């Protein structure tokens, strides 16, 4: 099972992640959504991204990005753009202009939302199924996607906690995306991050 840790906004946490013996494959930054307490302003983002990513991939989390935002970040060392609330035509245009790998986020409340991934299947490198909480950590029924057959890697988010039976996610997804579950009082907690990454290593070793 691969891991994305999202909502990184300080250099101490980022250095800890990149130097960890079992680093997350993906590290996400909230680029253009100020409603989120994890939002990173552009100048601070540029400084953060000077930290060597080592074996991780940097992900720009973008909610319906406009042309100005995309131009501002085009030279930053992002490996993936994770896109919410864009049409397939808009995603196709972003790929053509900026030549980035794409994670398309499908926000799910019911089965009708799940099938929307088909519109993006040929465009996305990874399909992410997330709750409709956006800046709030909320859940959706993971059973809705449990038997989904897609020919892309499937990423799962939505209020995942370190106390969860993390092994159950192997049956559902290739990648789990966690953010609020690694926080204490709204800030990333190094102790929780370490527990989580150790748990994931143990699960992978056993499987």
PyMOL commands that set and color helices and strands:
alter all, ss='L'
color gray80, all
select helices_A, chain A and resi 11-19+42-48+67-73+88-98+111-119+142-145+166-171+180-182+190-206
alter helices_A, ss='H'
color red, helices_A
select strands_A, chain A and resi 2-5+26-30+57-63+80-84+101-107+126-130+153-156+175-178+183-184+187-188
alter strands_A, ss='S'
color yellow, strands_A
deselect
rebuild
show_as cartoon
